[in-house]
Amino acid sequence: MKKRPKLPQQVLEFFRATGAEGGKERAKRLSPQQRSDIAKKAVKAREAKKTAKARLAKARQKSSS
C-alpha cells in the first residue's frame, strides 16, 4: 500500500474546513429519502466490515491452533 505524502499543516486545515462545508452543502441538496438511503447503505457497509473482521479473526484463531 502506498503511503500518502506529508502535507503542510495549512493545507490539511484548509481541506478539513472545506470538506466540512461541502458535506453540509450536499446534505442541503439531498432529499430526506436520499439521506436515509445513504445512511442505510453506510450501516450495511459497517456491518459487512464487522462481519469480515470477525471471520478473519476466527480463521486466524483456527490456523494458530
N, C-alpha and C positions, 0 to 999 in steps of 0.2 A: 504494500500500500504506500502511495506517495505521501510524503509529509508536506503540509501546507507551508508556504514561505511565511516567515515572521513579518507582520505588517506593523508599521509605526502606530503608536497609541492613538494619535489623532485620527488616523484612518479608521481604526476599529471603533472609536467613539462615533464617528460620522455614520458608519454602517449600522451601528446599533440604533442610533437616533432615527435615521431614515427608514430603516426596516420596520421599526415600531409604528411609525406614521403610515407606512404602506399597508400594514396589516389592518389598521383602523379604517383606512380608506376603502380597502377591499371589503371589509365587513359591512360598511355602509351600502355598498353597491349590491350585495347579495340579498336575496330574499330570505325570510325566515326558514323556508323549506330547504333552500340551498345550504344555509348554515347548518341546519340539522343533518342533512345528508353528509356534509363534510365531517361533522362531529362523529357520526355513526361509523364512517369509514376509518376515522382515527382510532376509535375504540376497537374495531376489528383488527387493525394493524398492531395495536398494543397487545391484544390478546394472543395474536399469532406469534408475536415476538416472545411473549412469556412462555407459550407452549413449546416453541422451538428451543428456548434455553433449558426448559425442564427436560425435554427429550435428550438434549445433548448431555446434560448433567447425568442423567440416568444411564446413557450409553457409556459415558466415561467411567461411571461407577462400576458397571458390569465388566468393562475391559480391564479395570485395575484389580478386580477380584481374582 
